[in-house]
Amino acid sequence: MRKITSAALAATSASALALFLSPAAYAANLTATVTNGGSVTATNSGNLVITDTTTGVAVTCTTSTGTGSIPNGVKSGASPLQVGTIGAISFTGCKGGGFTFTVTTNALPWKVNVTGATSGGVTAGSISGISAHASAAFGVCQMDIAGTAAGSYTNATGKLTAGGSGLVISNVTAGCLGIAGNGHSASLTGAYIVKNSGGTFPQINTTSP
């Protein structure tokens, strides 16, 4: 009986240890406090550049504006922790690889997340659920871009900066002449200035226990 009991205890302990060591148990917990938020607008600061990291071909958009919501309050949870949404966004003046693109957005709203603690007024974050369709040359060249863009938000300037290569290109047509490829990762670089309805910058402060 003692052997059976000992074996059962050992199995239970092993199961508990496995659960404790699982990836979910190590997810970073964050607490984000938003003030000066609410309905927001976002206007690009400088060009936005999307680059196929395999071919090296970049598409540059000169103008982009969006609207969304970053509600005031305190939220806690595992990273990435959603603190807001982008409900509408547009891209114009998009050119690259010898084409002029019309870009339409899908699957809105996109999520605005924090991914790390605030340091020096700057919070690491991401925009997830991104989905867009690009078309050029009367539809001869078409492609889809989807995924997550990492970035950061600066309280003092309201600047939301995007960077990294968390996007994936798909549904590329032959008319694109090899400027992009299916399954290729894409990097996004650029920045937006975010303001609330009163014309001031939302404040996001995140802590990690």
Backbone torsions as a table, in degrees:
resi	resn	phi	psi	omega
1	MET	NA	-40.3	-179.5
2	ARG	-63.1	-37.7	180.0
3	LYS	-64.8	-41.4	180.0
4	ILE	-65.1	-42.9	-179.7
5	THR	-63.9	-44.1	179.5
6	SER	-62.3	-40.9	179.4
7	ALA	-64.7	-40.1	-180.0
8	ALA	-65.0	-42.7	178.9
9	LEU	-63.5	-40.3	179.4
10	ALA	-63.6	-42.2	179.7
11	ALA	-65.0	-41.3	179.4
12	THR	-64.1	-43.0	179.2
13	SER	-63.1	-40.7	179.4
14	ALA	-63.9	-40.9	179.5
15	SER	-64.9	-41.4	179.8
16	ALA	-64.4	-41.8	179.5
17	LEU	-64.1	-40.9	179.4
18	ALA	-62.5	-39.4	178.9
19	LEU	-66.5	-41.4	-179.5
20	PHE	-63.9	-35.9	-176.8
21	LEU	-88.8	0.6	-179.0
22	SER	-67.0	154.3	-179.3
23	PRO	-55.0	-36.5	-178.0
24	ALA	-62.7	-33.7	-178.2
25	ALA	-68.5	-22.1	-178.1
26	TYR	-97.2	4.2	178.3
27	ALA	-62.3	132.0	-177.7
28	ALA	-66.5	129.7	175.8
29	ASN	-93.5	135.1	-176.7
30	LEU	-128.8	152.0	169.8
31	THR	-125.8	118.6	-177.3
32	ALA	-111.7	130.3	176.5
33	THR	-113.1	120.8	-179.6
34	VAL	-110.6	127.2	171.8
35	THR	-127.3	160.5	-179.7
36	ASN	63.4	23.0	-177.3
37	GLY	-94.5	-143.3	-176.1
38	GLY	104.5	-146.2	176.3
39	SER	-69.8	136.1	-176.1
40	VAL	-132.8	158.1	170.3
41	THR	-118.9	153.0	178.6
42	ALA	-134.1	128.5	179.6
43	THR	-126.8	132.6	-175.8
44	ASN	-62.9	144.2	175.2
45	SER	-115.6	96.6	-171.9
46	GLY	88.0	174.6	-177.2
47	ASN	-71.5	153.3	170.9
48	LEU	-104.5	131.6	-174.5
49	VAL	-125.6	123.5	174.6
50	ILE	-111.3	124.9	-174.4
51	THR	-123.5	128.9	170.2
52	ASP	-71.3	114.4	-173.0
53	THR	-72.2	-12.0	177.1
54	THR	-88.3	-49.2	-178.5
55	THR	-85.4	-22.0	-178.6
56	GLY	80.5	1.5	-179.4
57	VAL	-80.3	132.6	-177.4
58	ALA	-113.7	143.9	171.3
59	VAL	-111.5	124.7	-177.4
60	THR	-110.1	127.3	176.3
61	CYS	-108.5	129.0	-175.4
62	THR	-86.4	-24.4	-176.1
63	THR	-136.3	134.9	175.9
64	SER	-152.0	131.7	176.5
65	THR	-134.2	152.0	-179.7
66	GLY	-151.6	165.4	174.2
67	THR	-131.8	154.9	-179.6
68	GLY	-171.9	-158.7	-177.2
69	SER	-144.8	131.8	172.1
70	ILE	-128.1	87.2	-172.0
71	PRO	-63.2	144.2	173.5
72	ASN	-68.5	151.1	176.9
73	GLY	135.2	-173.8	-178.8
74	VAL	-118.6	130.3	177.3
75	LYS	-130.0	143.0	178.1
76	SER	-130.6	149.0	178.2
77	GLY	163.9	-177.6	-179.0
78	ALA	-75.0	149.7	174.9
79	SER	-74.2	137.8	-1.9
80	PRO	-75.8	134.5	-178.4
81	LEU	-103.2	118.4	-178.1
82	GLN	-72.8	130.4	178.1
83	VAL	-121.3	-6.4	-179.4
84	GLY	-171.7	-175.5	-179.6
85	THR	-139.7	155.0	168.5
86	ILE	-108.5	112.8	-174.7
87	GLY	-90.2	-24.0	179.3
88	ALA	-154.0	141.9	178.4
89	ILE	-157.1	143.7	-179.2
90	SER	-130.9	153.1	178.3
91	PHE	-131.9	128.0	177.8
92	THR	-135.0	164.3	-178.6
93	GLY	65.6	42.0	-175.2
94	CYS	-98.0	117.0	-177.8
95	LYS	-136.6	147.1	176.4
96	GLY	173.6	149.7	178.9
97	GLY	61.9	24.2	-179.5
98	GLY	85.7	5.6	-178.8
99	PHE	-117.8	154.8	167.6
100	THR	-110.3	120.8	-171.3
101	PHE	-102.8	144.1	165.4
102	THR	-101.7	125.5	-175.7
103	VAL	-112.9	126.9	174.9
104	THR	-118.6	147.1	-177.3
105	THR	-104.5	149.7	-177.8
106	ASN	-130.0	170.4	170.4
107	ALA	55.5	32.2	176.0
108	LEU	-74.5	150.4	5.0
109	PRO	-82.0	150.1	170.9
110	TRP	-86.7	156.3	-175.7
111	LYS	-97.2	137.4	172.9
112	VAL	-104.0	121.6	-173.8
113	ASN	-124.6	156.9	165.7
114	VAL	-107.0	146.0	-176.2
115	THR	-127.1	-1.0	-179.7
116	GLY	-160.9	172.4	-178.4
117	ALA	-73.2	150.4	177.5
118	THR	-72.8	134.8	177.9
119	SER	-138.2	120.6	-179.0
120	GLY	62.7	29.4	179.4
121	GLY	81.2	7.0	-179.3
122	VAL	-116.3	130.4	-178.7
123	THR	-118.8	127.6	175.0
124	ALA	-69.8	143.5	-178.6
125	GLY	-158.5	-167.8	178.8
126	SER	-158.8	159.7	169.6
127	ILE	-115.9	118.0	-177.0
128	SER	-115.3	163.6	-177.3
129	GLY	79.3	14.4	179.7
130	ILE	-62.8	133.9	177.0
131	SER	-152.0	123.0	-178.2
132	ALA	-145.8	153.2	178.2
133	HIS	-120.4	131.6	179.4
134	ALA	-116.3	133.6	-178.2
135	SER	-135.2	140.7	-179.7
136	ALA	-144.9	164.9	176.2
137	ALA	53.6	49.3	178.8
138	PHE	56.6	35.9	176.5
139	GLY	89.5	-0.4	178.9
140	VAL	-65.4	-38.9	176.7
141	CYS	-110.5	121.8	178.3
142	GLN	-140.1	151.0	176.1
143	MET	-161.8	159.4	175.7
144	ASP	-115.4	148.0	178.0
145	ILE	-132.8	129.6	-177.2
146	ALA	-149.0	157.5	176.1
147	GLY	138.7	-147.0	-175.9
148	THR	-126.9	138.0	176.0
149	ALA	-114.2	123.0	176.9
150	ALA	-77.7	161.4	179.1
151	GLY	-178.2	-157.1	179.3
152	SER	-154.8	159.6	178.2
153	TYR	-127.2	133.7	-178.7
154	THR	-110.3	118.0	-176.4
155	ASN	-61.1	-40.5	-172.8
156	ALA	-67.5	-28.7	-174.7
157	THR	-117.3	-8.5	-176.8
158	GLY	67.6	20.7	-176.3
159	LYS	-89.0	120.8	173.6
160	LEU	-101.3	110.8	-174.8
161	THR	-104.4	134.7	179.2
162	ALA	-110.8	145.7	177.3
163	GLY	-166.8	168.1	178.6
164	GLY	100.8	175.4	-173.0
165	SER	-126.0	52.7	-179.0
166	GLY	-93.4	12.9	179.4
167	LEU	-102.1	153.2	180.0
168	VAL	-128.1	137.1	-179.9
169	ILE	-95.6	138.2	179.1
170	SER	-147.5	170.8	175.7
171	ASN	54.4	39.9	179.3
172	VAL	-79.2	128.8	179.0
173	THR	-87.8	158.9	-178.2
174	ALA	-61.4	-26.4	-178.6
175	GLY	-67.2	-8.8	178.5
176	CYS	-79.7	-5.9	171.1
177	LEU	57.3	35.6	172.9
178	GLY	79.6	10.0	179.6
179	ILE	-73.1	-19.2	177.7
180	ALA	-148.3	160.0	-177.4
181	GLY	-136.6	152.0	178.2
182	ASN	-62.8	132.0	179.8
183	GLY	84.1	-4.5	178.3
184	HIS	-71.8	145.0	173.0
185	SER	-80.2	154.3	179.3
186	ALA	-130.9	139.0	176.3
187	SER	-101.2	147.3	177.5
188	LEU	-122.4	126.4	175.0
189	THR	-127.5	140.8	-179.6
190	GLY	156.5	-178.4	-177.6
191	ALA	-152.0	153.6	175.8
192	TYR	-126.8	150.3	169.9
193	ILE	-101.8	122.3	-175.3
194	VAL	-104.5	130.0	178.1
195	LYS	-133.8	150.4	175.9
196	ASN	-85.3	-176.0	-175.6
197	SER	-66.0	-18.8	177.6
198	GLY	-91.7	0.7	177.4
199	GLY	85.1	13.1	177.2
200	THR	-114.6	171.6	-171.4
201	PHE	-88.5	132.0	171.1
202	PRO	-60.6	150.5	178.3
203	GLN	-115.2	122.6	179.6
204	ILE	-119.3	119.3	178.7
205	ASN	-126.1	121.1	-173.9
206	THR	-119.6	137.0	176.1
207	THR	-122.8	155.6	177.1
208	SER	-128.6	125.4	-175.7
209	PRO	-64.9	NA	NA
